[in-house]
Amino acid sequence: MVRPSTVANLLHDDNVSQKTMTGPSWSAKELTGVQRTHRPPTDYVDRFAYLTVQCLRFGFDVVSGYMVKKSFGAMREPDWIRRIIFLETVAGVPGMVAGMLRHLHSLRLMRRDYGWIHTLLAEAENERMHLLIALKLRQPGPFFRFFVLVGQCGFLAFYTLAYLICPRYCHRFVGYLEEEAVHTYSTLLDQIDKGTLPLFEQMKAPKFAAEYYKLDKEATLRDVFECIRMDESSHRDTNHHLGDLKPTEPNLMVDHLSKHHFSSHHLHQATTAVAWKLKEATLRKEFQILDKNKDGVLTLKELRKAEIFQQLDLDEDELLKLFSDLDQNSDDEVSLEEFMAVMRKLGGFDGSLE
């Protein structure tokens, strides 16, 4: 019988294969192509989100001593690890909160989510892995953990309330937050390349991180930080994209899901949703053309006179079968909703996007 203490040791041993870890696989081109981008605010929601991020960053930089140490070039490896650990304990909150609230929203209203939940949960899981990787380099003491607890509780309450009030503000907030994260990791990589952080420069990638990112045996800690920066840039672009959408529009930015453990079938679903959105406007116009008397419904008589069906040279039985398929509630009239539902099904998009 294996003692509980032995099990705990095994679970924390890097020599044990992390079979449940399936992180993103970034190409060399993607890793080196990360840009420090900034999306200029366009309205009061964007400006408020950006101002919030700037105020939070300024306060944290002052309290943590980052601003002073960076000015004098005094940031060393322990300083960077403390900064990364604290930031990642906060960064894992937004995706989980947003995913949970949208999940509950979907259950309560009994309607689909259109592909947002998986993206948000993937983001939360990825940020948590960043924290676990940083913890392989340093274990914080009780004083530090207390501040993490206070910071997380405060941020959790703030973000939950904010998401209930204005999801768009929250996604824009995370987009700007991830812009800062990309800047932070880029600065860290620059310092490693300049030789000011020799321990990071020489250290091999922790096995935990190497397995998560599928790195080779010769990978260094710098390679890991480069992968984390790529993750942050992906979250930045995704959240800015979500901030552009209405809550009921399909999430189209799902390329990163195929690099994570979430099923890549959501990429196909979102692509199908785009095709349907493009067809929908055309089908609505077609319905209006068929609806000769403009009463909002189609009758069998109108279909008989429709030029498009005359060109198909349908016989009476075929026309009756077509009308029967369209008239789903058998009231001898075809509403726009019935027409769109049948066309949607025939087009191969049955609303299966979660």
C-alpha positions as CSV (number, residue, x, y, z in Angstrom):
1,M,0.0,0.0,0.0
2,V,1.4,3.4,-0.9
3,R,1.4,5.9,1.9
4,P,-0.3,9.3,1.3
5,S,3.0,11.1,1.8
6,T,4.5,9.0,-0.9
7,V,1.7,9.8,-3.3
8,A,2.2,13.5,-2.5
9,N,5.9,13.2,-3.3
10,L,5.1,11.5,-6.6
11,L,2.7,14.1,-7.6
12,H,5.3,16.8,-7.1
13,D,8.1,14.9,-8.7
14,D,9.2,16.3,-12.1
15,N,10.4,12.8,-13.0
16,V,6.8,11.6,-13.1
17,S,5.3,12.0,-16.6
18,Q,2.7,14.8,-16.8
19,K,0.3,12.8,-19.0
20,T,-2.6,15.2,-18.3
21,M,-0.7,18.3,-19.5
22,T,-1.4,19.3,-23.1
23,G,-0.1,22.8,-23.6
24,P,0.2,24.8,-26.8
25,S,2.8,24.0,-29.5
26,W,4.2,27.3,-30.9
27,S,6.4,27.3,-34.0
28,A,9.7,29.2,-34.0
29,K,8.2,31.7,-36.4
30,E,5.3,32.4,-34.1
31,L,7.6,32.8,-31.1
32,T,9.9,35.3,-32.7
33,G,7.1,37.2,-34.4
34,V,5.4,38.5,-31.3
35,Q,4.8,42.2,-31.5
36,R,4.2,44.7,-28.7
37,T,1.0,46.0,-30.0
38,H,-1.5,48.5,-28.5
39,R,-5.1,49.0,-29.5
40,P,-6.1,52.7,-29.1
41,P,-9.3,53.2,-27.2
42,T,-12.2,54.3,-29.4
43,D,-15.0,55.1,-26.9
44,Y,-15.6,55.7,-23.2
45,V,-15.7,51.9,-22.4
46,D,-12.3,51.4,-24.0
47,R,-10.9,54.4,-22.3
48,F,-12.2,53.4,-18.9
49,A,-10.8,49.9,-19.4
50,Y,-7.4,51.2,-20.5
51,L,-7.3,53.7,-17.6
52,T,-8.1,50.9,-15.1
53,V,-5.3,48.8,-16.3
54,Q,-2.8,51.7,-16.3
55,C,-3.8,52.7,-12.7
56,L,-3.5,49.1,-11.5
57,R,-0.1,48.7,-13.2
58,F,1.2,52.0,-11.8
59,G,0.1,51.1,-8.3
60,F,1.6,47.6,-8.4
61,D,4.8,48.8,-9.9
62,V,5.2,51.4,-7.1
63,V,4.2,49.0,-4.3
64,S,6.4,46.1,-5.6
65,G,9.4,48.3,-6.1
66,Y,9.5,47.4,-9.8
67,M,9.5,51.0,-11.0
68,V,12.5,52.0,-8.9
69,K,14.5,48.9,-9.6
70,K,13.8,49.0,-13.3
71,S,14.9,52.7,-13.4
72,F,18.3,51.7,-11.8
73,G,18.7,48.4,-13.7
74,A,18.4,46.5,-10.4
75,M,15.8,43.9,-11.3
76,R,17.4,40.5,-10.6
77,E,16.1,37.0,-11.0
78,P,14.3,36.8,-7.6
79,D,12.5,40.1,-8.3
80,W,11.3,38.8,-11.7
81,I,10.0,35.5,-10.2
82,R,8.1,37.3,-7.5
83,R,6.5,39.6,-10.0
84,I,5.6,36.8,-12.4
85,I,4.1,34.7,-9.6
86,F,1.9,37.5,-8.3
87,L,0.7,38.6,-11.7
88,E,-0.1,35.0,-12.8
89,T,-2.2,34.4,-9.6
90,V,-4.4,37.3,-10.8
91,A,-4.2,36.6,-14.6
92,G,-5.9,33.2,-14.1
93,V,-9.1,34.9,-12.7
94,P,-10.7,36.6,-15.7
95,G,-11.1,33.6,-17.9
96,M,-12.5,31.4,-15.2
97,V,-15.0,34.1,-14.0
98,A,-16.1,35.0,-17.5
99,G,-16.4,31.3,-18.5
100,M,-18.4,30.5,-15.3
101,L,-20.8,33.4,-15.8
102,R,-21.4,32.6,-19.5
103,H,-21.9,29.0,-18.5
104,L,-24.5,29.9,-16.0
105,H,-26.1,32.3,-18.4
106,S,-26.4,29.6,-21.0
107,L,-28.0,27.2,-18.5
108,R,-30.4,29.9,-17.2
109,L,-31.5,31.1,-20.6
110,M,-31.3,27.6,-22.1
111,R,-29.5,28.7,-25.2
112,R,-26.1,28.1,-26.7
113,D,-22.9,30.1,-25.9
114,Y,-21.5,30.3,-29.5
115,G,-18.0,29.1,-28.6
116,W,-16.9,31.6,-25.9
117,I,-16.8,29.3,-22.9
118,H,-14.1,27.0,-24.2
119,T,-11.9,29.9,-25.2
120,L,-12.2,31.5,-21.8
121,L,-11.6,28.3,-19.8
122,A,-8.6,27.6,-22.0
123,E,-7.2,31.0,-21.1
124,A,-7.7,30.4,-17.4
125,E,-6.0,27.0,-17.5
126,N,-3.1,28.4,-19.5
127,E,-2.5,31.3,-17.1
128,R,-2.6,28.8,-14.2
129,M,0.1,26.7,-15.9
130,H,2.2,29.9,-16.1
131,L,2.0,30.1,-12.3
132,L,2.9,26.5,-11.8
133,I,5.9,26.9,-14.0
134,A,7.1,29.9,-12.0
135,L,6.6,28.0,-8.8
136,K,9.2,25.5,-10.0
137,L,11.7,28.3,-9.7
138,R,10.7,29.7,-6.3
139,Q,8.3,28.9,-3.5
140,P,6.9,32.1,-1.9
141,G,6.7,32.4,1.8
142,P,3.6,33.0,4.0
143,F,3.9,36.9,3.8
144,F,3.8,36.8,0.0
145,R,1.0,34.2,0.0
146,F,-1.1,36.5,2.3
147,F,-0.8,39.4,-0.3
148,V,-1.7,37.0,-3.1
149,L,-4.9,36.0,-1.1
150,V,-5.9,39.6,-0.5
151,G,-5.2,40.6,-4.1
152,Q,-7.1,37.6,-5.6
153,C,-10.1,38.2,-3.4
154,G,-10.3,41.8,-4.3
155,F,-9.8,41.2,-8.0
156,L,-12.3,38.4,-8.0
157,A,-15.0,40.5,-6.5
158,F,-14.2,43.4,-8.8
159,Y,-14.1,41.4,-12.0
160,T,-17.2,39.3,-11.3
161,L,-19.3,42.5,-10.6
162,A,-17.8,44.2,-13.7
163,Y,-18.6,41.2,-16.0
164,L,-22.2,41.1,-14.8
165,I,-22.5,44.8,-15.6
166,C,-20.5,45.1,-18.8
167,P,-18.7,42.1,-20.4
168,R,-17.3,44.2,-23.1
169,Y,-15.5,46.4,-20.6
170,C,-14.0,43.2,-19.0
171,H,-12.7,41.8,-22.3
172,R,-11.2,45.1,-23.3
173,F,-9.7,45.3,-19.8
174,V,-8.1,41.9,-20.2
175,G,-6.9,42.8,-23.7
176,Y,-5.1,45.9,-22.3
177,L,-3.8,43.8,-19.4
178,E,-2.3,41.3,-21.8
179,E,-0.7,44.1,-23.7
180,E,1.2,44.9,-20.5
181,A,2.0,41.2,-20.0
182,V,3.5,41.0,-23.5
183,H,5.5,44.1,-22.7
184,T,6.7,42.7,-19.3
185,Y,7.8,39.4,-20.8
186,S,9.5,41.2,-23.7
187,T,11.4,43.3,-21.3
188,L,12.4,40.1,-19.4
189,L,13.7,38.5,-22.6
190,D,15.6,41.6,-23.5
191,Q,17.4,41.6,-20.2
192,I,18.2,37.9,-20.5
193,D,19.7,38.6,-24.0
194,K,21.7,41.5,-22.6
195,G,23.3,39.2,-20.0
196,T,21.9,41.0,-16.9
197,L,20.1,37.9,-15.8
198,P,22.8,35.2,-16.0
199,L,20.9,32.6,-13.9
200,F,17.9,32.7,-16.3
201,E,20.3,32.7,-19.3
202,Q,22.0,29.5,-18.2
203,M,19.1,27.6,-16.6
204,K,17.6,24.7,-18.4
205,A,13.8,24.6,-18.8
206,P,12.1,22.9,-15.9
207,K,10.9,19.5,-17.0
208,F,7.3,20.5,-16.0
209,A,7.5,23.4,-18.5
210,A,9.3,21.5,-21.2
211,E,6.6,18.8,-21.2
212,Y,3.8,21.4,-21.2
213,Y,5.2,23.3,-24.2
214,K,6.6,20.2,-25.9
215,L,10.1,21.6,-25.9
216,D,13.2,19.5,-26.6
217,K,15.7,18.4,-23.9
218,E,18.1,21.2,-24.6
219,A,15.5,23.9,-24.1
220,T,16.3,26.8,-21.7
221,L,14.3,28.8,-19.3
222,R,14.5,31.6,-21.9
223,D,12.6,29.3,-24.3
224,V,9.9,28.9,-21.7
225,F,9.5,32.6,-21.2
226,E,9.2,33.0,-24.9
227,C,6.4,30.5,-25.0
228,I,4.6,32.3,-22.1
229,R,4.9,35.6,-24.0
230,M,3.3,34.0,-27.0
231,D,0.5,32.8,-24.9
232,E,-0.1,36.3,-23.5
233,S,-0.2,37.8,-27.0
234,S,-2.8,35.2,-28.0
235,H,-4.9,36.1,-25.0
236,R,-4.4,39.8,-25.8
237,D,-5.7,39.4,-29.4
238,T,-8.5,37.1,-28.4
239,N,-9.9,39.3,-25.7
240,H,-9.8,42.4,-27.9
241,H,-11.7,40.3,-30.5
242,L,-14.3,39.3,-27.9
243,G,-14.6,43.0,-26.9
244,D,-15.6,43.7,-30.4
245,L,-18.4,41.2,-30.4
246,K,-21.9,41.3,-29.1
247,P,-22.5,38.6,-26.4
248,T,-24.6,36.5,-28.8
249,E,-22.3,36.6,-31.7
250,P,-20.1,33.6,-32.4
251,N,-16.5,33.6,-31.2
252,L,-14.4,33.3,-34.3
253,M,-10.9,33.6,-32.8
254,V,-10.4,29.9,-31.9
255,D,-7.1,29.1,-33.7
256,H,-5.4,28.8,-30.3
257,L,-7.8,26.1,-29.2
258,S,-6.4,23.6,-31.7
259,K,-3.0,24.1,-30.0
260,H,-4.5,23.3,-26.6
261,H,-6.3,20.3,-25.1
262,F,-9.7,21.6,-26.0
263,S,-11.1,19.8,-29.1
264,S,-10.4,21.5,-32.4
265,H,-13.9,20.8,-33.6
266,H,-14.8,24.2,-32.1
267,L,-12.7,25.8,-34.8
268,H,-14.9,24.0,-37.5
269,Q,-18.0,25.1,-35.7
270,A,-17.0,28.8,-35.6
271,T,-16.0,28.7,-39.3
272,T,-19.4,27.3,-40.1
273,A,-21.1,30.0,-38.0
274,V,-19.3,32.7,-40.1
275,A,-20.5,31.1,-43.3
276,W,-24.1,31.1,-42.0
277,K,-23.9,34.7,-40.9
278,L,-22.9,35.6,-44.4
279,K,-25.7,33.6,-46.0
280,E,-28.3,34.8,-43.5
281,A,-28.7,38.3,-45.0
282,T,-29.1,36.9,-48.5
283,L,-31.7,34.4,-47.4
284,R,-33.7,37.1,-45.6
285,K,-33.7,39.2,-48.8
286,E,-34.8,36.1,-50.8
287,F,-37.7,35.6,-48.4
288,Q,-38.8,39.2,-48.9
289,I,-38.8,38.7,-52.6
290,L,-40.9,35.6,-52.3
291,D,-43.3,37.3,-50.0
292,K,-45.2,39.2,-52.7
293,N,-47.9,40.7,-50.5
294,K,-45.4,41.6,-47.7
295,D,-47.5,40.1,-44.9
296,G,-44.5,38.3,-43.4
297,V,-45.5,34.8,-44.4
298,L,-45.3,32.6,-47.5
299,T,-48.2,30.7,-48.9
300,L,-48.3,27.8,-51.4
301,K,-49.7,30.1,-54.0
302,E,-46.8,32.5,-53.6
303,L,-44.3,29.6,-54.0
304,R,-46.1,28.5,-57.2
305,K,-45.6,31.9,-58.7
306,A,-42.0,32.3,-57.5
307,E,-39.6,32.6,-60.4
308,I,-36.9,30.6,-58.7
309,F,-39.2,27.6,-58.3
310,Q,-40.5,27.9,-61.8
311,Q,-36.9,27.7,-63.0
312,L,-36.4,24.5,-61.1
313,D,-39.4,23.0,-63.0
314,L,-40.9,21.3,-59.9
315,D,-44.0,19.3,-60.4
316,E,-47.0,19.7,-58.0
317,D,-46.0,16.8,-55.7
318,E,-42.5,18.2,-55.4
319,L,-43.7,21.6,-54.7
320,L,-46.1,20.3,-52.0
321,K,-43.3,18.3,-50.4
322,L,-41.1,21.5,-50.3
323,F,-43.9,23.6,-48.8
324,S,-44.6,20.9,-46.2
325,D,-40.9,20.8,-45.2
326,L,-41.0,24.6,-44.8
327,D,-44.3,24.7,-43.0
328,Q,-43.0,23.2,-39.8
329,N,-46.1,23.9,-37.7
330,S,-48.6,22.8,-40.4
331,D,-50.6,26.1,-40.4
332,D,-50.4,26.4,-44.3
333,E,-48.1,29.4,-43.9
334,V,-44.3,29.7,-43.8
335,S,-42.9,32.3,-41.5
336,L,-39.5,33.9,-41.8
337,E,-38.4,31.8,-38.7
338,E,-39.5,28.6,-40.3
339,F,-37.9,29.5,-43.6
340,M,-34.6,30.3,-42.0
341,A,-34.6,27.2,-39.8
342,V,-35.0,24.9,-42.8
343,M,-32.4,26.8,-44.8
344,R,-30.1,26.7,-41.8
345,K,-30.4,22.9,-41.6
346,L,-30.0,22.4,-45.3
347,G,-26.9,24.6,-45.2
348,G,-25.3,22.3,-42.7
349,F,-25.4,24.6,-39.7
350,D,-27.8,23.2,-37.2
351,G,-26.9,25.6,-34.3
352,S,-24.4,23.1,-32.8
353,L,-21.9,25.8,-31.9
354,E,-21.7,25.7,-28.1
